[in-house]
Amino acid sequence: MTVLGPSDPAAAEVQVLHDIARSTAARATCGPGSTPESGLQGDVPAADRDNGRSTHGYTCNITRVGSYGGYGGGVVSAAFDTCVYIGSFIPGSFDGPAVGVQVLDVADPANPVLIGALTEPAMLAGTWESLKVNTTRKLLAATGAPFLTGAGLMSVYDISDCRHPRLLNPGAGSNLSIPLPITGHEGGFAPDGNTYWSSGVAPGLVSAVDLRDPTQPKVIWQGLPGLSMHGMGFSPDGNRLYLTNNMGGVTIMDVSAVQRRDPDPVVPVLSETTWTDGWATQHAIPVTYGGTPYLFAPDEAGSGGVKLIDISDETRPRVVNSIKLEINLPENFDTALASSMGGSIFSYDPHYCTADRPADPTALACAWFGSGIRVFDVRDPFQVKEIGYYNPPARKHDADQIVNSAHKTMSVIGAPILGANALMQAITSGVFDPEQALSSRSGQLVFGDMSSDWCTSPPHWRGNQLWVSCNDNTYSTLALDPAVYSPPADQQTTIGS
């Protein structure tokens, strides 16, 4: 049964937050062998972009121990067992040397090997942020989104043998003549793996796809919780959906009726919280500290950083901390504009993060546009410290090869236009210096020069290693210095969906 529109007519009160966070995570102390950043925390200075320094990358307490250069890493990739699945991005995913979703064997993390590709229509169309794994049922799924939003395409695979994914739904979703009635851009699994939730950017249609029988996916609920919805996270029992908002914010929905498979499920909206400190909120990571439930929620644009949200009262969530880098502060936006001009539409913002376990996490690893992989000590979530970073070498000298890079495709635009709201906030608060915003790059409004990478995929925890995918550098195996990170015995990559 498909239910269109918000199911509960009693709309939740909208909570609007206007505060701009002005604090940052404490800088990491870089140990021997590091090649630290030369400017503000998270910045790739204009001089480094111009003189070639950024082509060598920046490291702090993290070493790259293996890599697969490939043809670009799409937007979001996924990992399971000893395999990595590289997200696809059109047009390179459709017509190029890296067709579809690439399958990497990382059994030897120092020597990743390309062993195959998934080429169903959804995989060729570009998986954007929908490529996800459910470890409980050993399923891989994605929707096709060729032009920011797609429709009708979804493929589901059995990855019990991760090296040889087996298509489970050759009919609906994979056969072009049998489209599923969904939109696609973002998506994720409920914890039990029985439901895949798909979200399209515009309109904000959200679809629940029943995968109890993955050979016959079917839509069992649809709604329009907002004009433009994004990613998501779920409570451990699957009864709460934490849906992020492209305008900036999180909506909490009671999806227990879908989880129970009620015949005509009603999905009440419990709360809607929006903010002006950042926007395009990417996804939500449910965690607990001492039994108290929180969300980590990264803002993809607008220098909002990663918010920590107390959801003890689901009807009135509270933003209790924000994780920002120095380059994200309003008083540093002039510097950010000077260096990121010519780098395409994003400047320096988080995209996807993962905690190292759901209960009392000790570390949070985030993929950050322009700033690389950032790792934070979050044992005390109110006193966050950065413990390491890896900003990969810019591939500006072989950019023609990375046809599957979203960064490469979007670099037809050189100006960081998605930071416009943060620019206006800096100007109106009187902390923007126009002279400081000028650099040798100021005229690069079109055709970005690929002088830094975009890391956008959720890092995968493997002991002291992180398995990461970035837009230009495709895949890297990273090792954290044991002096700054000791993996907990119950380590578990926690992404939220």
Secondary structure by P-SEA (a helix, b strand, c coil): ccccccccccccbbbbbccccccccccccccccccccccccccccaaaaaaccccccccccccccccccccccccbbbbcccbbbbbbbcccccccccccbbbbbcccccbbbbccccccccccccccccccccccccccbbbbbcccccccbbbbbbccccccccccccccccccccccccccccccccccccbbbbbbcccbbbbbbbcccccbbbbccccccccbbbbbcccccccccbbbbcccbbbbbccccccccccbbbbbbcccccccccccccbbbbbbcccbbbbbcccccccccbbbbbccccccccccbbbbcccccccaaaaaaaccccccccccccccccccccccccbbbbbbccccbbbbbcccccccccccccccccccccccccccccccccccccccccaaaaaaaaaaaccccccccccccccccccccccbbbbccbbbbcccccccccccccbbbbbcccccccccccccccccc
